[in-house]
Amino acid sequence: MLGRTRRTSRLDVGLAIVFAGLAYLVWSLIAGGSRELVQTFIASAAEFQMTLPTITRAVKIFFVDAGFVIDLVGLAWLIASMALVLVASRQKISISWAWVCAVCQAFVAGLGAVLVGTAVYAPHAMTARGEDVDPSIFERVSQISLPVIVSLAVVIWLTFVVWLLVERSRWSRRGPTLRDGLRTNVFKS
């Protein structure tokens, strides 16, 4: 199915847009939940003065300290999925590429959740020495990056949907446009 190009319908484009948004939602929920889980685990280990195993420290660096990078990668992946939807809506490639991109985003997010779960809930996760818990600058940036990036992603997604609707109404003169609805309902003149 990925090799052949058939006429991409409006339904195909709409479903691909919705699924790209849902895949990003899965990404952001897993990223935020994983970050919170690792931070809670580290605070708990510090409270009981226990040392962290190597895998947990590595996951902390990747998901907490560099968490803003994960947020930016999720946003870039959403934009890539939307770009593939746009190219497919112009009949250049198959819409399946946009679906594959979104599915891969959800799969990678799931693998990240498995990695965090393994690091946090490993039976040998805590031993008897303490570790400091002063948050680094990157950890502080990661704490505020997810809400900002999710808001930006929602704005990009909505802008893309409205832009495609306006473009569709411009090409197809069979029905009322988005501007017609605004003119009759909002600006009664």
N, C-alpha and C positions, 0 to 999 in steps of 0.2 A: 504494500500500500504506500510505502514511503517513496517508491520509485516513480510511480505514475502520477500525472497531474490531471485531475478532472476539474470540472467547474465547481468552484467553492461557493456554496450557497450562503445566504445570510444566516441561516440556522447554524451552519458549520462555524462561521465567524463568531456568532454570538456565544455558542457553547465553548469555543476555544478561549474567548475573552473571559468568560465566567470561570472556566477551569484554571486559567492562568492566575486570576485573582485568588481562587481557593488554594492553589498551590503555594502562593506567597503567604496566605494566611496560615497555612500549616507550617511553613518555614518560620514565620515570625513567632508563632505560639511556641514552637519547639525551642527556638533560640532563647526566648525570654524565660520559658520554664526551666530550661537547662541551666541558664545563667543563675537563676534564683536558687535552684537546687544545689549547685556547686557552692555558691556563696553561703547558703545555710549550713551545708556540710562542713565547710572550712571554719565557720564561726563556732559550730558545735565541737569540732576537733580542738580548737583553741581553748574553748571553755574547759574541756576535760584534760587539757595539756597533753594531747596526743599528737604524734607526728603523722604526716600524710605520706602514703606510698608514692612511688614515682609516677604511676599512671594518673593518680589523682592530681598531682602537681602539674603534670603535662596538660591534663584536661582543663585545669584552672587557668593555665597560661593561654590556652587556645580559646576557651569559651568565656572566660571572665575578663582577663587582661586585654585580649584582642577581640572582645565581643563586638565592638563597633565594626570591625572588618567583616564579621559574619553578617551583620545587619546590612552593610553596603553591598556585599556579594548577593544577598537576597534581593535587594532592590535592583541591582544590575541584571540579575536573572529574570526578574519580572519584566524589565524593559526589553530584554532579549526576546522573551516569549511574546510580548506585545508587538515587537518589530516583525517577528515571524508571522504573526496573525495578519499584520498589515500587508506584508509581501504576499501571503497566501490569498488575501482578499482581492489583490490585484491580479490573481491568476498566474503568478510567476512560479510558485512552488506549491506543493501539496500542503493542505492544512494540517496534515499529520505531523509535520515537523514542529509546529507550535505545540501540539499535544505532547509530543515526545519531550520537548524542552520542559514543559510544565510538570510532566510525570517525573522526569529526572530530578527536578527541584524538590518535589515531595519525597522521593526516595532518598536523596542525599540528606534531607532534614531528618528522616526516620533513622538513617544510619548514625547521624549525630546524636540522636536521642538514645540509641542503643549504646554508643560509646560513653555518654555521660552516665547512663544507668549502670554500666559495668564499672566505671571508675568510682562511683559514689557508693554503690551497694556491694562492692566486693567484700567477701567475708574477712579478708585480711587487711581491711582498709585503715584500721587505726592501731597504732602501737603506743608506747608509753612516754613519748617526749613531746614537748610543746613546740609551737611555731608561732611567729608573730603574725598578726592579722592586719597590719597597717595597709590600707588599700593604696595601690599605686595610682598614678595619674591616669593610666590607660583603663584601669578598673573603674575609676570614677566616670570617665568618658563613656565606658560601656554601660554604666548604669542609666545614663540618660539618652543613649543613642537609639534604643529600640522604639520608644514612643515617637521620637522625631522622624525616624526612617519610616515607620508604619504610616504616620500621617502623610508624609511625602508620597509614599506608594499609593495610598488611597486617592490622593489628588491626581497623580499621574494616571491611574487606572480610570477614574471618572472622566478626566479630560480626554483620554483616548476614546472612551465609549461615546461621549458627546460629539467629539470630532468626527468619528465614523458615522454617527447618525446624521450629522449635518452634511457630510460629504455624500452620503447615500441619497439624502433628499435633494441635493443639488443635481445629481446624475439622473435620478428618477423623478420625473415630473408627473407621476400618476396620482399623487396624493398631497396632502398638506405638508408643509415643511415645519421645522421646529420654530422658525420665525413667525409663521402664520399663527401658531398656537399662542405665542407671546403677544402678537399684535391684537388678537381678538380677546384674549383673557386678561392681559395685564395693561396694555396701552390702548384703551378704548378711545378711538379718535373718529 
